């Protein structure tokens, strides 16, 4: 019974993930081919239109094509989320590995900085930073990277600290490997699974952060078709044309759901059974 | 010139609390010296000092007549392939994320280009890997497995194969049989004995187990609280003039 359920769940996840990946690939490649409309073309004669062949998702309060804006918003929101995530990993992981491996003063210094960031909730720090730096998607990205690298540094450090005492590290030293080679050859394989799982779960959180800060006006600025910003623009029409909020809302939900499922899937795939078996 | 010579070696981790005091002994080529002592007597610290993983407080350790303790890690590196070790815990001496082949061939990949071996052909990595597996009586099929798929004894054989892969001058065996069951212990000891003859190796065999020590060693040193309290040839193990502590160990042995 139990195993049957698990198999079904895994299969459903796999189907969803593959479908979503195909969708992403299609949109990225064909966005410019399938889109017939300029995302910021304003036509006040065509405002708030319902679904039609011409405008499959209708038009918004300025007569802009909704489908075009949602799809380009995908590139914007997910694209920026991805960039922020990659940079946070690229900064955090090396910091954590070095701190964990070297220990001593370097370690204490890095980890106190990390603690300072962790003392505040992500959202609060991001709001304050992008508020201080001024509204705009670049500043928001900077704020997100500053908030997120800490998680990767801590994760990398704790893995490295657990592994560096093991005999195989001593053996690698006896076999003449330099510290950098030991980090790369012996410690990196331990990190990759953990990092991938955390990163795929984080992607959803970062996208939520971008959208919610854009919603309150601190991230992407109109007329950029960012989903959070679109939600904000659609607020006055919530009761008359709810579709304007439903489409970007659904888009956000789908992407965040995808990120969480991907995270779960990777966590099962990179399960630490190998070490548990010892 | 002896292969390894320790003169008046002192080591402490905390001031005023010496772990090793006044250790003197020599080890000749193709000799096996056994060091026996209870847990916490400083055996493993001694092994770490000889392997150049710790700095000495005083005294010197000469390896082939050269003192290594004041050299930098970079200067020590060429000596490391001559100075190998097999550690106590086979589970942690192999990286669980690497295939057996990658763990086994680590020394060869590091030094391969510079070495010339007399007993093994090392034309290709694969050729050497198969000969090493053969030498420790394991199937070459295991090369593409992960450590968790092997038994403790098999893992320890891999560790031994890795240690002997570049025909080192000295192998420090730090409790190599202690975490294995009795039958596996016997077969590992037999293997080590055979390899020493086949490859002209020298061993420094450290253990708390007098039975294992005397199976392999010609010379036996008894350590207690960081000092060598007794030293003798294996044939004199049961002689009456032994130190009281040695006699105590021997009585446990019956």
Interface residues (C-beta under 8 A of the other chain):
Chain A: X166 X167 X168 X170 X171 X172 X173 X174 X175 X176 X177 X186 X189 X190 X274 X275 X277 X278
Chain B: X51 X53 X77 X80 X81 X83 X84 X85 X87 X89 X91 X92 X93 X94 X95 X96 X97 X98 X103 X106 X107 X110 X111 X146 X147 X148 X159 X162
